[in-house]
Amino acid sequence: MTTIPALEYAWFCAGALLFAAAALLAWRGSLVPAGLAAAAPRTASLSPLLADLALCALGTGIALRWLRQGHGPFLNMFEILASSLVSLGLAWRIARWRLPAAREAAPFALTLLAVMAAWLLAVNPADTHLPAT
């Protein structure tokens, strides 16, 4: 397993942790008993903010990797997972913004994104190079 620069990998780790925290807060906000519903909006409003920060962190990691390697994130499993995570995260954020019904699916969507982020960290982040074609 080859290593990638620590700063670059730290952005991916930060994005994964932020998605996990957003998923936990979304579940906490959706599972609050009816008598404690006053605390739920504050918790639920932090979840999209953490998801936005996760997308920014992952986007920064992808940009740093792209600048260092000279090609986009589409050659190995690590790069494909990272770009898919950002794409799906952006799609969910846009759907949540435009469709009120999508807000209720936040715990499920963020859990899926957190699982994908954990998978991203479990995959070998070795560099790959474009074939000479």
C-alpha positions as CSV (number, residue, x, y, z in Angstrom):
1,M,0.0,0.0,0.0
2,T,1.5,3.3,-1.0
3,T,0.9,6.4,0.9
4,I,-0.6,9.7,-0.2
5,P,0.2,13.1,1.4
6,A,-1.1,13.3,4.9
7,L,-2.8,16.7,4.4
8,E,-4.7,15.3,1.4
9,Y,-5.8,12.2,3.3
10,A,-6.8,14.3,6.3
11,W,-9.4,16.1,4.2
12,F,-11.0,12.8,3.2
13,C,-10.9,11.6,6.9
14,A,-12.5,14.9,8.0
15,G,-15.3,14.5,5.4
16,A,-16.0,11.0,6.5
17,L,-16.2,12.0,10.1
18,L,-18.4,14.9,9.3
19,F,-20.8,12.7,7.4
20,A,-20.9,10.3,10.3
21,A,-21.7,13.1,12.8
22,A,-24.4,14.5,10.4
23,A,-26.0,11.0,10.3
24,L,-25.9,10.6,14.0
25,L,-27.5,14.1,14.6
26,A,-30.1,13.4,11.9
27,W,-31.1,10.2,13.7
28,R,-31.1,11.9,17.0
29,G,-33.4,14.6,15.7
30,S,-35.8,12.1,14.2
31,L,-36.0,9.9,17.2
32,V,-36.7,12.5,19.8
33,P,-39.8,11.7,21.9
34,A,-42.9,13.9,21.3
35,G,-42.5,15.6,24.7
36,L,-39.0,16.8,23.8
37,A,-39.7,18.0,20.3
38,A,-38.5,21.5,21.1
39,A,-34.9,20.3,21.1
40,A,-35.2,18.4,17.8
41,P,-35.2,21.4,15.4
42,R,-31.8,22.6,16.7
43,T,-30.3,19.1,16.4
44,A,-31.9,18.6,12.9
45,S,-30.6,22.0,11.7
46,L,-27.0,21.1,12.5
47,S,-27.1,17.9,10.4
48,P,-27.3,19.7,7.0
49,L,-24.6,22.1,8.0
50,L,-22.3,19.2,8.9
51,A,-23.2,17.6,5.6
52,D,-22.2,20.8,3.8
53,L,-18.9,20.9,5.7
54,A,-18.3,17.2,4.8
55,L,-18.9,18.0,1.1
56,C,-16.4,20.9,1.3
57,A,-13.8,18.7,3.0
58,L,-14.2,15.9,0.4
59,G,-14.1,18.4,-2.4
60,T,-10.9,19.9,-1.1
61,G,-9.4,16.4,-0.9
62,I,-10.4,15.6,-4.4
63,A,-9.0,19.0,-5.7
64,L,-5.7,18.4,-3.9
65,R,-5.4,14.9,-5.3
66,W,-6.4,16.1,-8.8
67,L,-3.7,18.9,-8.7
68,R,-1.1,16.5,-7.5
69,Q,-1.8,13.7,-10.0
70,G,-2.9,15.7,-13.0
71,H,-6.1,13.8,-13.7
72,G,-9.6,13.7,-12.4
73,P,-11.0,11.2,-9.8
74,F,-12.0,8.3,-12.1
75,L,-9.3,5.7,-12.3
76,N,-9.3,3.6,-9.1
77,M,-11.8,2.6,-6.5
78,F,-10.7,5.3,-4.0
79,E,-11.1,8.1,-6.6
80,I,-14.5,6.8,-7.8
81,L,-15.8,6.4,-4.3
82,A,-14.7,10.0,-3.4
83,S,-16.3,11.5,-6.5
84,S,-19.5,9.5,-6.1
85,L,-19.7,10.5,-2.5
86,V,-19.5,14.2,-3.4
87,S,-22.0,13.7,-6.3
88,L,-24.5,11.9,-4.2
89,G,-24.1,14.3,-1.3
90,L,-24.7,17.3,-3.6
91,A,-27.7,15.6,-5.1
92,W,-29.2,15.0,-1.7
93,R,-28.5,18.5,-0.6
94,I,-30.2,19.9,-3.7
95,A,-33.2,17.5,-3.3
96,R,-33.5,18.5,0.4
97,W,-33.5,22.2,-0.5
98,R,-36.1,21.9,-3.3
99,L,-38.3,19.1,-1.9
100,P,-39.7,19.4,1.6
101,A,-40.4,15.6,1.7
102,A,-36.7,14.8,1.2
103,R,-36.0,16.4,4.6
104,E,-37.6,13.5,6.3
105,A,-35.3,11.1,4.6
106,A,-32.2,12.8,6.0
107,P,-31.3,10.0,8.5
108,F,-31.4,7.4,5.8
109,A,-29.5,9.5,3.2
110,L,-26.8,10.6,5.6
111,T,-26.4,7.1,6.9
112,L,-25.8,5.9,3.3
113,L,-23.3,8.7,2.8
114,A,-21.5,7.9,6.1
115,V,-21.3,4.2,5.1
116,M,-19.8,5.2,1.7
117,A,-17.4,7.5,3.5
118,A,-16.3,4.6,5.8
119,W,-15.8,2.5,2.7
120,L,-13.7,5.2,1.2
121,L,-11.4,5.2,4.1
122,A,-11.1,1.4,4.0
123,V,-10.0,1.3,0.3
124,N,-6.4,1.6,-0.8
125,P,-5.7,5.3,-1.7
126,A,-2.7,4.4,-3.9
127,D,-2.0,6.7,-6.8
128,T,-2.9,5.5,-10.3
129,H,-1.7,7.1,-13.5
130,L,-3.5,7.6,-16.8
131,P,-2.6,4.9,-19.4
132,A,-0.6,6.1,-22.3
133,T,-3.3,6.2,-25.0
